[in-house]
Amino acid sequence: MEKKSFWNRAFHLYYDGFRQMTLGRTLWLVIGIKLFIMFAILKVFFFPDFIKHHSEPGGEAEFVATELQKRQLQP
């Protein structure tokens, strides 16, 4: 009898489990849609690229350094 590697056994465990799912596929689809909405759509509207809009091209590191120094000096 041939001994299979850990990765081969783990792959087949998950492969067989996902293949036999019925409700689980729908749940994974819902999870995937939620993650897409959170990271792709909401990021665009609620998390603009602040550094890009407030610094010169190529001077992003300097902008961050000066902002950190300003905030460190304030009590």
Secondary structure, 3 states (H helix, E strand, C coil): CCCCCHHHHHHHHHHHHHHCCCHHHHHHHHHHHHHHHHHHHHHHHHCCCHHHHHCCCCCHHHHHHHHHHHHHHCC
